[in-house]
Amino acid sequence: MVIATIVLLFSWTHAGLTCPAIIRSEFIVPDPSFSSSHASTIAETPGGLVAAWFGGSREGAEDVGIWLSSHGSRGWCSPREIATGSTDGGSRRFPCWNPVLFRRAAGELLLFFKIGPSPSTWWGMLMVSADGGRTWSRPYRLPQGIVGPAKNKPLELEDNTLLCGSSSEDAGWRVHMEWSRDPLGDWRRGPDLNSASAMSAIQPALLRHRDGRYQILCRSKQGTILESWSAAHDATSWSRLKPTVLPNPDSGIDAVTLADGRFLLVHNPTRQGRGILRVSLSKDGKNWRTACCLENEPDKEFSYPAVIQTKDGLVHVTYTWKRERIKHVVLDPSRF
C-alpha cells in the first residue's frame, strides 16, 4: 500500500513562511501506527529514495525499532520495521537509536544504528542491503569501542575508506573520527577531539573541501556549533574542536557539500529551543547566510535533520516534526 502524501509545488507557505526553493513538502508517514518518530536518515538508490528513523511509544522505550520506507513513482510506501533491539535470541529487547543510511560507490546500501538502554551505554550495529533496501543482512555488531556514524552520513574517500563522524557519551560528550575500508571487518578510531570537561559535543556532520581538507560541524552544549578541520589530504589528522559563530540549542544538525562547491547546513539557529529549523549556505564553511526557513513555531519541535543531494541536483531534507512524524522537503539549490 502506498501512503498518500501532502505535496506543495514550487512554493511553500507555512506559519507565515515562504521559500521559493521548496518544491515539495510531505510527511513520509502521515498517520504512523506508533506515537513517536525521531532521528531520520535518507539515501538515494537506483530504485529511488529510502528513508529510515526510529519509532515507537517514546524515545528510549524498549518497543523502539528502526523503520524504513522507500519512495517510488507513487510516493512513499508503508513503512516496515527492519531492526529491533532484540538480543539473546529475542529474550530481551533494548531500544534502537540514530539510524544512518549510506550507499557506497560499489552499490551496497549500509544501515548503521545503535542498540542499548541509553546513549551512554549503547553499541553500534550494521546491516547491509545489496538490493537498495528491499532485503537486508542480519545485524552485525561493530567492534568494541566503535559506534559508527553517531547521527550523520559518512563520506567515502577515493580509496573507498568510509570516514565516519562519531562520538561517545559514556564519560561526557566527546567527538572522535572512525574509519574503515571494510565495515564488516577492521575499524580504526581516532583520538577525542575535545575534552568533555571543557567542551561538550557530539554527532559530527562532515563536509569535503576542494583543497583536500575535511570539516566537521558538531552539536554542542556550549550554545554554538563547534567545528574541527582535517589536515590537507589527511582525514585522520584533526584540529581540536572550537566554536563557530553559529548558534546551537543542544540539537542535532546535518550538512552536505553541494556539487557546485557550496556548503549547505540544516540546523536550529538559536541557543534555546527547537522551534525554528533553517537552511544556511556558505562558500567557505566559515561564513554562513540564511537561505531558507523550513519551520518557525517557537513552542514546537522540528529537529534532527538529515540532508543529501541527489544525482538530479535536488536537495532532500528529512527531519523530526513535533516528535510525531518525519517530514521530507525537496529543495532546488539553484533558487537560493
Buried (B, 14 or more C-beta within 10 A) or exposed (E): EEBEBEEBEEEBEBEEBEBEBBBBBBBBBEEBEBEBBBBBBBBBBEEBBBBBBBBBEEBBEBBBBBBBBBBEEEBBBEBEBBBBBBBEEEEEBBBBBBBBBBBBEEEBBBBBBBBBEEBEEBBBBBBBBEEBBEEBBEBEEBBEEBBBBBBBBBBBBEEEBBBBBBBBBEEBBBBBBBBBBEBEEEBEBBEBBBEBEEBBBBBBBBBBBEEEBBBBBBBBBBEBBBBBBBEEEEBEEBEEBEBBEBBBBBBBBBBBBBEEEBBBBBBBBBEEBBBBBBBBBBEEBEEBEEBBBBBBBEEBBBBBBBBBBBEEEBBBBBBBBBBBBBBBBBBBBEBB
